């Protein structure tokens, strides 16, 4: 069994930045996010802010929502696809025999978003960037549990944007930009307890993104559970708010 | 502001996504990097690429000469002019 203490969380998507807006979205069970808008990120100086694409803006905005200004702690950045649109635009330049943008190249690596956020926050704590084929959320929670062996608290941000149209026939992706940030700690005073348990109980296969949406739903309700599957192993995740 | 300086400033703004900066905000003689406009090493590479695309100028990344050309908009304008008369 893996036990984690949840201190705070924040979920962001276009037009979905409050509990009420998320609740309305869950109730409508719509696949469409509202109109495309990106977080303004006014807290980050313009010269750094310009380095964020849509993906980075959502990851940064949700991270800033769960961390106080001078709070310093290790971070786990988890994204299934990273900035695939940016990578594709670089590949297209290469195919046209054009030189590629050095800025684009430097931002297309998987830990670029984490790097810019750490520069903006002036936080020199360790950073881990992960990408998992399946079970992105589970892998993130396992990584967090491992890091809590060494650190008092860590923050996680799970984030993705839709794949470019070219790749969509081959692989699932989020219906709209999505970032979920949360802080987990060793503290027993934390807001809620997360418990992960392996189970032999049958589990309907949720996509990585359905798992994230379900987790957000359970976090909003402050109580509940979901089943997740990774590498043919089923896990039961329970969320329990402390009184 | 000469036409060439104006053109170079626009090139810098466009190639570096300086969305909040106007032509008038960039001084002809102010340093572009660290102080002044506050650009960094990735921006230097990006300007190098823009010079290549727009004016056909190829620079050596680590030469002292290149360093001097990147000092200010005026210095970049001199580089472009000298390349045109070649």
Interface residues (C-beta under 8 A of the other chain):
Chain A: X46 X47 X50 X99 X101 X102 X103 X106
Chain B: X16 X17 X18 X19 X20 X21 X38 X39 X42 X43 X45 X46 X48 X49 X52 X53
